[in-house]
Amino acid sequence: MANVEHSGRAADTFGTATTETRLLAARLGLWAVAAVLAVRQLTVVLTTPRTERLTDLETWVGPHGVLHVNGSIYDSTKFTGTPFGGLVLKPLTRSAQAALGWGWTFGTLILVVALGLVAARALPQPIGRRTSLLAAPVAISLLMLSLPVRNALWLGQTSIIPVLLVLLGCFTVRGQRGSGLCIGLAAALQPTMLLFAPLLWFTGRRRATAATAGTFAACTALAWAALPHDSYTYWVHHMAGTGLGGKADALGNQSLHGALLRLGLTGPLEIALFLVLAAAVAALALRRAVRYAHDGQLLLAVAITGCAAIAVSPTAWQYQLLWVLLALVGRVGKRASDRYVWPVAVVLVTSLPAKMMLPNMPAMYPLRDNLVLLAALAAAAAVPFLSRTSPSYQTPIPTRYAPAVPARFRRIPLLPFLSRVLTRPNLLLELLLIRVVYAAYQQVRLAATGGTNSGGRARAEHHGHIVLDIERFLHIDIEHAVNHAVVKIGWLRHFFDFYYESFHFVVPLTVLAVLYWRRPVDYRWARASLGFATFLALIGFWLFPLAPPRLMPTLGMIDTVHGVQDFSKPDYGTLTALTNQYAAMPSLHFGWALWCGVVIAVIAPKWWMKALGLLHPLFTVSAIVATGNHWVLDAVGGAAVVSAGFGLSYLLQGPRAAAGPTAVKIPGRRRYEDTELSADTIGS
């Protein structure tokens, strides 16, 4: 008995039980998240007025719906499906009309859940038990968040059905004939699904290929017999649906044809170029898909083929772009730190508007307007997905962590898994996340107004009087005096105007860039502190909208940067397309400048560098007060959120790691290796 008790088996059993409990809790939590997202989508759709939801469905089922009249089903520009799709939709839409859209919406939701379950079961083997248990709720949650599913639920579209039929045919239905039947039905609803027939053929499923072709031909013939005029309109007049729906050059059409039209190409040249590019993309994608199918990654092969179908389709509207989301199952990158780049990029592209992914600059418009198409092309023809035979497929190059730094308090860090990584983070992932986080920051800042006109303006001005009274009590109400003194000195006014407009973004980005290249460990510490500070500032904008001195009508401030304000207009100082005019407390102009100064003072090896860095917040606070854009207390608020940001970074992640890159001399070149050195040694 003593030997058994001390053998360690009981402890092992306890550890296994603890792991199982955590896994069960994580699984239940993820299913809860998926359920919340599903309920939210249903609530958003069903609580919207009938005239504003299920608009595409209403064109099919209303008093003059295209499926309820004697004329052509293409009399409505909203219906873009095949004639066979019209036959299938007729009874479905009648039942949906009787249920006022509830049955249609819940049915679509069930299809989404089924799609997530099938995709989770189709993950390439081998996968761990944790992945197999957690994959389904994660897949369903990502589908609920994706723009294609949200659009399908909102508009009342059927784009989920062809994708689900293809996945059922490839992974669930037994027998090649049944598989071909499902894919043939999908092609009858969406002709570009015929691209899966060559995939079946070249992977040895010849009977499935024949069944696909036969099912497609039979369904099309049936529709032609029932709706000969509509079939002629679709297949001959519109050449497989080309030209139906919205304009082909609309941003919603994320196909090669739409991209070429948006670039200004028209006529025979555009058609010829489209056909050549479509053929090249289809051939390259099918070759890659067949290779990954033989490698045991059939779900990735199916996703690649679907992405190619998006590109080669004459019209690929945004609600048809689910194939891009399925492509995230591919593994990219040999380093563990690079594994997140592709899935994060795919999730962001399929979940966020393109304007949040790329800056609002004319030079970026060609990329922004075709972002989903570019993602589909990348998945179909360019992204180097790893083979299962690659050593890095299961065991990527591990991430190196810095040794733990003793903290002053025993329980710090509160989140030990946020360890200090020695290597540089992936640059593409960093740029992508910085852009998305900043776009989200802009959206939250714009929304945090308390109202844009009468209510928001009155509240912000009321808070302005409160701040002014506090400053008068403290004898620091210097804004008016400093503003008028600086206006009288031309060169000083121009200097502060230039400093206010130019250095707010340039200096923080420069500091981040230098740290990324020279001090990756400190980069992570500084980036986290800046993120925490900015998040806290957003809370301040939301809770305390504040009018800056230049927007206080009775103060007599001179707006040196934006020009004279016309206070007689009721909408002055309201939200613009660029910024929230009432987001003055706390001042992130000063907060970000103080963050730069502190980081430079801590990291820089020379005293003059430290002093130069501390001059930046000094000049910034002078500029924001002199130009009338902030109160003195706004700067105090900015200092408070930055201090709290550094404090949260210390509390959650622990002290700065005593490790970083150092130069190692190699004959003929110079490179950087990760070594465990103290910060002082590195700085010297």
ABEGO torsion letter per residue (X at the ends): XAAAAAAGAAAAAAAAAAAAAAAAAAAAAAAAAAAAAAAAAAAAAAABBAAABGAAAAAAABAABAAABABBAAABAABABBAAAAAAAAAAAAAAAAAGGAAAAAAAAAAAAAAAAAAAAABBOBBBAAAAAAAAAAAAAAAAABAAAAAAAAAGBAAAAAAAAAAAAAAABBEAAAAAAAAAAAAAABAAAAAAAAAAAAAGBAAAAAAAAAAAAAAAAAAAAABAAAAAAAAAAAGGGBGBEBBAABAABBBAAAAAAAAGBBEAAAAAAAAAAAAAAAAAAAAAAAAAAAAGBAAAAAAAAAAAAAAABABBBAAAAAAAAAAAABBBEABAAAAAAAAAAAAAAAABBAAAABBBBAAAAAAAAAAAAAAAAAAAAABBBBBAABAAAABBBBBBBBBBBBBABAAOBABAABBBBABBBBAAAAAAAAAAAAAAAAAAAAABAGEABAAAAAAAAAAAAAAAAAAAAAGABAAAAAAAAAAABAAAAAAAAAAAAAAAAAAAAAAAAAAAAABAAAAAAAAAAAAAAAAAAAAAAAABBBBBAAABAAAGBBBAAAEBBBAABAABGBBBAABBAABAOBBAAAAAAAAAAAAAAAABABAAAAAAAAAAAAAAAAAAAAAGABBAAAAAAAAAAAAAAAAAAAAAAEBBBBBEBBBBBBBGBBBBBBBBBBAAAAAX
